Amino acid sequence: MSAVTYRFLRLILSLVAFVVLRPKVTGLHNIPRRGPVILASNHLSFIDSIIIPLVVPRHVTFIAKAEYWTGRGLKGRISRWFFTTMGNIPVDRDDPRAGQRSLEDALQVLRRGGAFGIYPEGTRSRDGKLHPGHTGVAWLALASHAPVVPVALVGTDKVQPVGKRLPRPVRGIHVQFGAPIDPSRQITAGARPAQVRREFTDQVMASIHRMSGQELAA
């Protein structure tokens, strides 16, 4: 990936997003300017993985399904170029070890001092509710010692509702970044690793819930 190409693409997309959508962004001061950081967000729309990198003043890497790299024809070439230029990491969802492989790839990004974006729910919410988080975010934070910045997205589901292929110029998006959560403070003497990961994940999700105001899924 060319850094120049990435910066150019990000500039163009940022101009379009801020003119058309005018997202409200708060809490950017909570994101460290350098060093490893995990951005853990709720997930309402495909456009979430575009909006977050555009408003964060750092290069944010996301995992993306491998199908974005394997399409044919002009659409396939554009998709492959876009996701490669944005620095996303492909993951084969048919691979039974895909989940662990994606965490290992993310760990390498963090060890290089990068910013990594993750959706603890695992997939976008189809009902608009906030679903329980998977503990991969905690595993990643504890393995990398990177702080986790909770992210709450509001309104992106209206830009591209579930089932719609193209985004709509709807305003009212709010992207809020919460206070960083330090994984080193979560380790308590005698606690089982699984318990630590569960408690840490629940803390991240509680922060997202406070900011997003979403109804909790049962």
C-alpha positions as protocol buffer text, in pm:
chain_id: "A"
residue {
  index: 1
  type: MET
  ca { x: 0 y: 0 z: 0 }
}
residue {
  index: 2
  type: SER
  ca { x: 133 y: 345 z: -92 }
}
residue {
  index: 3
  type: ALA
  ca { x: 118 y: 590 z: 198 }
}
residue {
  index: 4
  type: VAL
  ca { x: 65 y: 872 z: -50 }
}
residue {
  index: 5
  type: THR
  ca { x: -227 y: 690 z: -213 }
}
residue {
  index: 6
  type: TYR
  ca { x: -380 y: 620 z: 128 }
}
residue {
  index: 7
  type: ARG
  ca { x: -356 y: 984 z: 235 }
}
residue {
  index: 8
  type: PHE
  ca { x: -507 y: 1101 z: -93 }
}
residue {
  index: 9
  type: LEU
  ca { x: -798 y: 855 z: -72 }
}
residue {
  index: 10
  type: ARG
  ca { x: -860 y: 945 z: 292 }
}
residue {
  index: 11
  type: LEU
  ca { x: -859 y: 1317 z: 209 }
}
residue {
  index: 12
  type: ILE
  ca { x: -1116 y: 1273 z: -69 }
}
residue {
  index: 13
  type: LEU
  ca { x: -1342 y: 1050 z: 141 }
}
residue {
  index: 14
  type: SER
  ca { x: -1314 y: 1285 z: 439 }
}
residue {
  index: 15
  type: LEU
  ca { x: -1421 y: 1584 z: 232 }
}
residue {
  index: 16
  type: VAL
  ca { x: -1720 y: 1392 z: 95 }
}
residue {
  index: 17
  type: ALA
  ca { x: -1821 y: 1258 z: 437 }
}
residue {
  index: 18
  type: PHE
  ca { x: -1800 y: 1592 z: 617 }
}
residue {
  index: 19
  type: VAL
  ca { x: -1984 y: 1778 z: 340 }
}
residue {
  index: 20
  type: VAL
  ca { x: -2261 y: 1521 z: 290 }
}
residue {
  index: 21
  type: LEU
  ca { x: -2300 y: 1364 z: 635 }
}
residue {
  index: 22
  type: ARG
  ca { x: -2153 y: 1629 z: 866 }
}
residue {
  index: 23
  type: PRO
  ca { x: -2076 y: 1383 z: 1146 }
}
residue {
  index: 24
  type: LYS
  ca { x: -2047 y: 1514 z: 1500 }
}
residue {
  index: 25
  type: VAL
  ca { x: -1725 y: 1386 z: 1657 }
}
residue {
  index: 26
  type: THR
  ca { x: -1648 y: 1407 z: 2029 }
}
residue {
  index: 27
  type: GLY
  ca { x: -1377 y: 1268 z: 2253 }
}
residue {
  index: 28
  type: LEU
  ca { x: -1091 y: 1258 z: 2000 }
}
residue {
  index: 29
  type: HIS
  ca { x: -858 y: 1365 z: 2280 }
}
residue {
  index: 30
  type: ASN
  ca { x: -903 y: 1016 z: 2429 }
}
residue {
  index: 31
  type: ILE
  ca { x: -711 y: 858 z: 2141 }
}
residue {
  index: 32
  type: PRO
  ca { x: -333 y: 844 z: 2199 }
}
residue {
  index: 33
  type: ARG
  ca { x: -144 y: 1025 z: 1923 }
}
residue {
  index: 34
  type: ARG
  ca { x: 111 y: 746 z: 1904 }
}
residue {
  index: 35
  type: GLY
  ca { x: 163 y: 392 z: 2026 }
}
residue {
  index: 36
  type: PRO
  ca { x: -68 y: 91 z: 2012 }
}
residue {
  index: 37
  type: VAL
  ca { x: -439 y: 146 z: 2071 }
}
residue {
  index: 38
  type: ILE
  ca { x: -755 y: -59 z: 2019 }
}
residue {
  index: 39
  type: LEU
  ca { x: -1073 y: 117 z: 1909 }
}
residue {
  index: 40
  type: ALA
  ca { x: -1366 y: -100 z: 2021 }
}
residue {
  index: 41
  type: SER
  ca { x: -1695 y: 9 z: 1865 }
}
residue {
  index: 42
  type: ASN
  ca { x: -2058 y: -87 z: 1838 }
}
residue {
  index: 43
  type: HIS
  ca { x: -2150 y: -189 z: 1484 }
}
residue {
  index: 44
  type: LEU
  ca { x: -2462 y: -67 z: 1303 }
}
residue {
  index: 45
  type: SER
  ca { x: -2366 y: -43 z: 936 }
}
residue {
  index: 46
  type: PHE
  ca { x: -2106 y: -132 z: 674 }
}
residue {
  index: 47
  type: ILE
  ca { x: -2015 y: 235 z: 666 }
}
residue {
  index: 48
  type: ASP
  ca { x: -1885 y: 218 z: 1026 }
}
residue {
  index: 49
  type: SER
  ca { x: -1549 y: 86 z: 903 }
}
residue {
  index: 50
  type: ILE
  ca { x: -1519 y: 389 z: 676 }
}
residue {
  index: 51
  type: ILE
  ca { x: -1642 y: 659 z: 913 }
}
residue {
  index: 52
  type: ILE
  ca { x: -1410 y: 567 z: 1201 }
}
residue {
  index: 53
  type: PRO
  ca { x: -1083 y: 583 z: 998 }
}
residue {
  index: 54
  type: LEU
  ca { x: -1197 y: 913 z: 844 }
}
residue {
  index: 55
  type: VAL
  ca { x: -1250 y: 1093 z: 1176 }
}
residue {
  index: 56
  type: VAL
  ca { x: -954 y: 947 z: 1366 }
}
residue {
  index: 57
  type: PRO
  ca { x: -624 y: 1135 z: 1311 }
}
residue {
  index: 58
  type: ARG
  ca { x: -437 y: 804 z: 1282 }
}
residue {
  index: 59
  type: HIS
  ca { x: -435 y: 516 z: 1037 }
}
residue {
  index: 60
  type: VAL
  ca { x: -685 y: 262 z: 1175 }
}
residue {
  index: 61
  type: THR
  ca { x: -664 y: -98 z: 1054 }
}
residue {
  index: 62
  type: PHE
  ca { x: -976 y: -316 z: 1040 }
}
residue {
  index: 63
  type: ILE
  ca { x: -1036 y: -681 z: 956 }
}
residue {
  index: 64
  type: ALA
  ca { x: -1254 y: -729 z: 646 }
}
residue {
  index: 65
  type: LYS
  ca { x: -1400 y: -1038 z: 484 }
}
residue {
  index: 66
  type: ALA
  ca { x: -1180 y: -1192 z: 215 }
}
residue {
  index: 67
  type: GLU
  ca { x: -1460 y: -1167 z: -43 }
}
residue {
  index: 68
  type: TYR
  ca { x: -1374 y: -799 z: -86 }
}
residue {
  index: 69
  type: TRP
  ca { x: -1046 y: -909 z: -245 }
}
residue {
  index: 70
  type: THR
  ca { x: -1177 y: -1190 z: -464 }
}
residue {
  index: 71
  type: GLY
  ca { x: -1448 y: -1022 z: -673 }
}
residue {
  index: 72
  type: ARG
  ca { x: -1428 y: -1024 z: -1051 }
}
residue {
  index: 73
  type: GLY
  ca { x: -1459 y: -757 z: -1317 }
}
residue {
  index: 74
  type: LEU
  ca { x: -1439 y: -382 z: -1262 }
}
residue {
  index: 75
  type: LYS
  ca { x: -1630 y: -396 z: -933 }
}
residue {
  index: 76
  type: GLY
  ca { x: -1391 y: -659 z: -801 }
}
residue {
  index: 77
  type: ARG
  ca { x: -1084 y: -458 z: -900 }
}
residue {
  index: 78
  type: ILE
  ca { x: -1222 y: -142 z: -738 }
}
residue {
  index: 79
  type: SER
  ca { x: -1310 y: -330 z: -420 }
}
residue {
  index: 80
  type: ARG
  ca { x: -966 y: -493 z: -404 }
}
residue {
  index: 81
  type: TRP
  ca { x: -791 y: -160 z: -461 }
}
residue {
  index: 82
  type: PHE
  ca { x: -1003 y: 23 z: -203 }
}
residue {
  index: 83
  type: PHE
  ca { x: -963 y: -226 z: 83 }
}
residue {
  index: 84
  type: THR
  ca { x: -592 y: -275 z: 11 }
}
residue {
  index: 85
  type: THR
  ca { x: -532 y: 100 z: 1 }
}
residue {
  index: 86
  type: MET
  ca { x: -717 y: 147 z: 330 }
}
residue {
  index: 87
  type: GLY
  ca { x: -484 y: -111 z: 483 }
}
residue {
  index: 88
  type: ASN
  ca { x: -755 y: -358 z: 584 }
}
residue {
  index: 89
  type: ILE
  ca { x: -663 y: -719 z: 659 }
}
residue {
  index: 90
  type: PRO
  ca { x: -857 y: -993 z: 474 }
}
residue {
  index: 91
  type: VAL
  ca { x: -998 y: -1283 z: 675 }
}
residue {
  index: 92
  type: ASP
  ca { x: -1145 y: -1602 z: 530 }
}
residue {
  index: 93
  type: ARG
  ca { x: -1469 y: -1661 z: 719 }
}
residue {
  index: 94
  type: ASP
  ca { x: -1480 y: -2023 z: 600 }
}
residue {
  index: 95
  type: ASP
  ca { x: -1155 y: -2096 z: 782 }
}
residue {
  index: 96
  type: PRO
  ca { x: -1239 y: -2255 z: 1120 }
}
residue {
  index: 97
  type: ARG
  ca { x: -941 y: -2070 z: 1268 }
}
residue {
  index: 98
  type: ALA
  ca { x: -1035 y: -1738 z: 1107 }
}
residue {
  index: 99
  type: GLY
  ca { x: -1122 y: -1575 z: 1439 }
}
residue {
  index: 100
  type: GLN
  ca { x: -789 y: -1659 z: 1603 }
}
residue {
  index: 101
  type: ARG
  ca { x: -594 y: -1572 z: 1289 }
}
residue {
  index: 102
  type: SER
  ca { x: -757 y: -1229 z: 1276 }
}
residue {
  index: 103
  type: LEU
  ca { x: -660 y: -1164 z: 1639 }
}
residue {
  index: 104
  type: GLU
  ca { x: -303 y: -1269 z: 1565 }
}
residue {
  index: 105
  type: ASP
  ca { x: -293 y: -1032 z: 1265 }
}
residue {
  index: 106
  type: ALA
  ca { x: -433 y: -754 z: 1485 }
}
residue {
  index: 107
  type: LEU
  ca { x: -169 y: -826 z: 1747 }
}
residue {
  index: 108
  type: GLN
  ca { x: 104 y: -768 z: 1489 }
}
residue {
  index: 109
  type: VAL
  ca { x: -49 y: -429 z: 1401 }
}
residue {
  index: 110
  type: LEU
  ca { x: -45 y: -331 z: 1769 }
}
residue {
  index: 111
  type: ARG
  ca { x: 309 y: -455 z: 1824 }
}
residue {
  index: 112
  type: ARG
  ca { x: 416 y: -220 z: 1545 }
}
residue {
  index: 113
  type: GLY
  ca { x: 257 y: 65 z: 1741 }
}
residue {
  index: 114
  type: GLY
  ca { x: -53 y: 89 z: 1522 }
}
residue {
  index: 115
  type: ALA
  ca { x: -423 y: 153 z: 1583 }
}
residue {
  index: 116
  type: PHE
  ca { x: -663 y: -136 z: 1536 }
}
residue {
  index: 117
  type: GLY
  ca { x: -1042 y: -119 z: 1510 }
}
residue {
  index: 118
  type: ILE
  ca { x: -1261 y: -402 z: 1634 }
}
residue {
  index: 119
  type: TYR
  ca { x: -1631 y: -472 z: 1683 }
}
residue {
  index: 120
  type: PRO
  ca { x: -1665 y: -678 z: 2004 }
}
residue {
  index: 121
  type: GLU
  ca { x: -2019 y: -782 z: 1905 }
}
residue {
  index: 122
  type: GLY
  ca { x: -1863 y: -977 z: 1618 }
}
residue {
  index: 123
  type: THR
  ca { x: -2102 y: -854 z: 1350 }
}
residue {
  index: 124
  type: ARG
  ca { x: -2328 y: -559 z: 1289 }
}
residue {
  index: 125
  type: SER
  ca { x: -2649 y: -539 z: 1486 }
}
residue {
  index: 126
  type: ARG
  ca { x: -2953 y: -632 z: 1280 }
}
residue {
  index: 127
  type: ASP
  ca { x: -3203 y: -507 z: 1537 }
}
residue {
  index: 128
  type: GLY
  ca { x: -3026 y: -189 z: 1650 }
}
residue {
  index: 129
  type: LYS
  ca { x: -2964 y: -331 z: 1997 }
}
residue {
  index: 130
  type: LEU
  ca { x: -2625 y: -360 z: 2162 }
}
residue {
  index: 131
  type: HIS
  ca { x: -2532 y: -727 z: 2186 }
}
residue {
  index: 132
  type: PRO
  ca { x: -2287 y: -885 z: 2434 }
}
residue {
  index: 133
  type: GLY
  ca { x: -1922 y: -852 z: 2337 }
}
residue {
  index: 134
  type: HIS
  ca { x: -1695 y: -1143 z: 2254 }
}
residue {
  index: 135
  type: THR
  ca { x: -1381 y: -1165 z: 2465 }
}
residue {
  index: 136
  type: GLY
  ca { x: -1142 y: -1132 z: 2169 }
}
residue {
  index: 137
  type: VAL
  ca { x: -1107 y: -762 z: 2245 }
}
residue {
  index: 138
  type: ALA
  ca { x: -988 y: -846 z: 2596 }
}
residue {
  index: 139
  type: TRP
  ca { x: -747 y: -1114 z: 2470 }
}
residue {
  index: 140
  type: LEU
  ca { x: -600 y: -860 z: 2229 }
}
residue {
  index: 141
  type: ALA
  ca { x: -568 y: -587 z: 2492 }
}
residue {
  index: 142
  type: LEU
  ca { x: -408 y: -816 z: 2749 }
}
residue {
  index: 143
  type: ALA
  ca { x: -167 y: -967 z: 2495 }
}
residue {
  index: 144
  type: SER
  ca { x: -58 y: -632 z: 2353 }
}
residue {
  index: 145
  type: HIS
  ca { x: -90 y: -416 z: 2667 }
}
residue {
  index: 146
  type: ALA
  ca { x: -265 y: -162 z: 2443 }
}
residue {
  index: 147
  type: PRO
  ca { x: -534 y: 63 z: 2590 }
}
residue {
  index: 148
  type: VAL
  ca { x: -888 y: 18 z: 2461 }
}
residue {
  index: 149
  type: VAL
  ca { x: -1080 y: 329 z: 2357 }
}
residue {
  index: 150
  type: PRO
  ca { x: -1456 y: 255 z: 2350 }
}
residue {
  index: 151
  type: VAL
  ca { x: -1636 y: 402 z: 2049 }
}
residue {
  index: 152
  type: ALA
  ca { x: -2008 y: 471 z: 2017 }
}
residue {
  index: 153
  type: LEU
  ca { x: -2163 y: 522 z: 1675 }
}
residue {
  index: 154
  type: VAL
  ca { x: -2508 y: 674 z: 1647 }
}
residue {
  index: 155
  type: GLY
  ca { x: -2702 y: 718 z: 1322 }
}
residue {
  index: 156
  type: THR
  ca { x: -2488 y: 516 z: 1082 }
}
residue {
  index: 157
  type: ASP
  ca { x: -2770 y: 264 z: 1050 }
}
residue {
  index: 158
  type: LYS
  ca { x: -2979 y: 537 z: 887 }
}
residue {
  index: 159
  type: VAL
  ca { x: -2705 y: 613 z: 633 }
}
residue {
  index: 160
  type: GLN
  ca { x: -2699 y: 253 z: 519 }
}
residue {
  index: 161
  type: PRO
  ca { x: -2983 y: 49 z: 670 }
}
residue {
  index: 162
  type: VAL
  ca { x: -2958 y: -329 z: 685 }
}
residue {
  index: 163
  type: GLY
  ca { x: -3033 y: -474 z: 342 }
}
residue {
  index: 164
  type: LYS
  ca { x: -2955 y: -155 z: 149 }
}
residue {
  index: 165
  type: ARG
  ca { x: -2658 y: -168 z: -89 }
}
residue {
  index: 166
  type: LEU
  ca { x: -2596 y: 206 z: -127 }
}
residue {
  index: 167
  type: PRO
  ca { x: -2554 y: 471 z: 145 }
}
residue {
  index: 168
  type: ARG
  ca { x: -2793 y: 765 z: 175 }
}
residue {
  index: 169
  type: PRO
  ca { x: -2703 y: 1129 z: 252 }
}
residue {
  index: 170
  type: VAL
  ca { x: -2855 y: 1129 z: 599 }
}
residue {
  index: 171
  type: ARG
  ca { x: -2721 y: 1362 z: 866 }
}
residue {
  index: 172
  type: GLY
  ca { x: -2722 y: 1317 z: 1240 }
}
residue {
  index: 173
  type: ILE
  ca { x: -2425 y: 1081 z: 1277 }
}
residue {
  index: 174
  type: HIS
  ca { x: -2242 y: 1104 z: 1608 }
}
residue {
  index: 175
  type: VAL
  ca { x: -1907 y: 938 z: 1673 }
}
residue {
  index: 176
  type: GLN
  ca { x: -1803 y: 947 z: 2037 }
}
residue {
  index: 177
  type: PHE
  ca { x: -1474 y: 821 z: 2182 }
}
residue {
  index: 178
  type: GLY
  ca { x: -1472 y: 730 z: 2548 }
}
residue {
  index: 179
  type: ALA
  ca { x: -1198 y: 729 z: 2810 }
}
residue {
  index: 180
  type: PRO
  ca { x: -924 y: 469 z: 2748 }
}
residue {
  index: 181
  type: ILE
  ca { x: -942 y: 149 z: 2948 }
}
residue {
  index: 182
  type: ASP
  ca { x: -601 y: 25 z: 3066 }
}
residue {
  index: 183
  type: PRO
  ca { x: -578 y: -358 z: 3053 }
}
residue {
  index: 184
  type: SER
  ca { x: -294 y: -367 z: 3307 }
}
residue {
  index: 185
  type: ARG
  ca { x: -539 y: -261 z: 3577 }
}
residue {
  index: 186
  type: GLN
  ca { x: -772 y: -551 z: 3510 }
}
residue {
  index: 187
  type: ILE
  ca { x: -543 y: -831 z: 3627 }
}
residue {
  index: 188
  type: THR
  ca { x: -618 y: -935 z: 3983 }
}
residue {
  index: 189
  type: ALA
  ca { x: -432 y: -1193 z: 4185 }
}
residue {
  index: 190
  type: GLY
  ca { x: -584 y: -1540 z: 4160 }
}
residue {
  index: 191
  type: ALA
  ca { x: -835 y: -1450 z: 3889 }
}
residue {
  index: 192
  type: ARG
  ca { x: -882 y: -1703 z: 3610 }
}
residue {
  index: 193
  type: PRO
  ca { x: -781 y: -1576 z: 3262 }
}
residue {
  index: 194
  type: ALA
  ca { x: -1129 y: -1645 z: 3124 }
}
residue {
  index: 195
  type: GLN
  ca { x: -1285 y: -1447 z: 3409 }
}
residue {
  index: 196
  type: VAL
  ca { x: -1047 y: -1154 z: 3353 }
}
residue {
  index: 197
  type: ARG
  ca { x: -1128 y: -1147 z: 2979 }
}
residue {
  index: 198
  type: ARG
  ca { x: -1501 y: -1159 z: 3046 }
}
residue {
  index: 199
  type: GLU
  ca { x: -1493 y: -879 z: 3304 }
}
residue {
  index: 200
  type: PHE
  ca { x: -1272 y: -661 z: 3085 }
}
residue {
  index: 201
  type: THR
  ca { x: -1499 y: -711 z: 2783 }
}
residue {
  index: 202
  type: ASP
  ca { x: -1807 y: -629 z: 2991 }
}
residue {
  index: 203
  type: GLN
  ca { x: -1638 y: -308 z: 3105 }
}
residue {
  index: 204
  type: VAL
  ca { x: -1573 y: -207 z: 2744 }
}
residue {
  index: 205
  type: MET
  ca { x: -1932 y: -286 z: 2643 }
}
residue {
  index: 206
  type: ALA
  ca { x: -2070 y: -94 z: 2942 }
}
residue {
  index: 207
  type: SER
  ca { x: -1880 y: 215 z: 2827 }
}
residue {
  index: 208
  type: ILE
  ca { x: -2013 y: 178 z: 2472 }
}
residue {
  index: 209
  type: HIS
  ca { x: -2365 y: 138 z: 2611 }
}
residue {
  index: 210
  type: ARG
  ca { x: -2342 y: 454 z: 2821 }
}
residue {
  index: 211
  type: MET
  ca { x: -2239 y: 657 z: 2518 }
}
residue {
  index: 212
  type: SER
  ca { x: -2462 y: 501 z: 2251 }
}
residue {
  index: 213
  type: GLY
  ca { x: -2781 y: 474 z: 2458 }
}
residue {
  index: 214
  type: GLN
  ca { x: -2870 y: 155 z: 2271 }
}
residue {
  index: 215
  type: GLU
  ca { x: -3112 y: -95 z: 2416 }
}
residue {
  index: 216
  type: LEU
  ca { x: -2930 y: -403 z: 2540 }
}
residue {
  index: 217
  type: ALA
  ca { x: -3008 y: -731 z: 2368 }
}
residue {
  index: 218
  type: ALA
  ca { x: -3123 y: -1011 z: 2593 }
}
